[in-house]
Amino acid sequence: MRQPGYGQMVARSPPLDQVVAVEGRLTSGLARTVGNIEQDWTIASGMIYLFSV
């Protein structure tokens, strides 16, 4: 026999694909941030190199 309220409890928890989508968004955002930092560092080191020559 099903317990009363069990279906509501399951329905209230977020579906797995939604959790995965949020995690994927966070991961891609983190990767983008790291990529931007690397890009900025490349530009900065290039300018330091130009000024030091």
Secondary structure, DSSP 8 states (H G I E B T S, - for coil): ---TTHHHHHHHS--HHHHHHHHHHHHHHHHHHHHHHHHHHHHHHHHHHHHH-
